[in-house]
């Protein structure tokens, strides 16, 4: 692969992974919430709280990647 195509490929691979990052962050938050609800018998409150934390982490990551990609030429 030529050197001039490498930055473009990196750009598209960063954008393609956004969906994966968002889903993984959400599932991690959900998993932590389910585990803690089982541990403390507080169902469904900790699951809901940590699900929202996971969604917020996914959005934070999304905006960070988009900000970084918009700065690069």
N, C-alpha and C positions, 0 to 999 in steps of 0.2 A: 504494500500500500504506500502511495506517495505521501510525503510529509505534509503537503498542503491539504490533504483530505483528513488527516488525523484530528485536528481541532474540530472540524465539522462533525466527525463521527462521535467525538467526546461530547459535544453539545447535544446531539440527538440521543445518545445513550443516557445522559443525565435526565433529559426530559422523559424518556421512556420509563425510567425507574420511579418516577413520581407516584404513579398509581400503586406500585408495589409498596413503596414506603408508607403511603397513606393507609393501605389495608393492614399492613403489618403493625403499625402503631396502634390502630384501632383494636386489632385482635389481642395485642399485648395488654392494653388497658382492660379489655373485656376479661381476659384470662386472670389478671391480677384481681379484678373485682369479684369474679366468681370464686376464686380461691379464698379471698378474705371473707366473703359472705359465708362460705362453708365453715371457715375457722371460727368466726365470731357469731354465727347464726343471726345475721342482720339482713337477710335476704329481703328485698332486692336492692337495698340502698347503696351498698358499696359497689355493686355491679354497675349501677347507673352512674355513680360518681366517677368511677375509674373508666367507664366507657366514654364519658365526656372528656376526661383527661386524655385518653388515647386519641379521640377525634381532634382535640385541640393540638396535640403533638403532631398529628398528621398535617394539619393546616399550617402549623409553624414551620415544619420542614418544607412543605410546598412553597410557602412564601420565601423562605431563605434560598431555595434552589432557583426560583424564578427571579429573585433579586440578583443573584450571582450571574445567572444566564443573561439578564438584560444588560449588565455592565460589561460583559465580554464582547469584543468586536465580532 
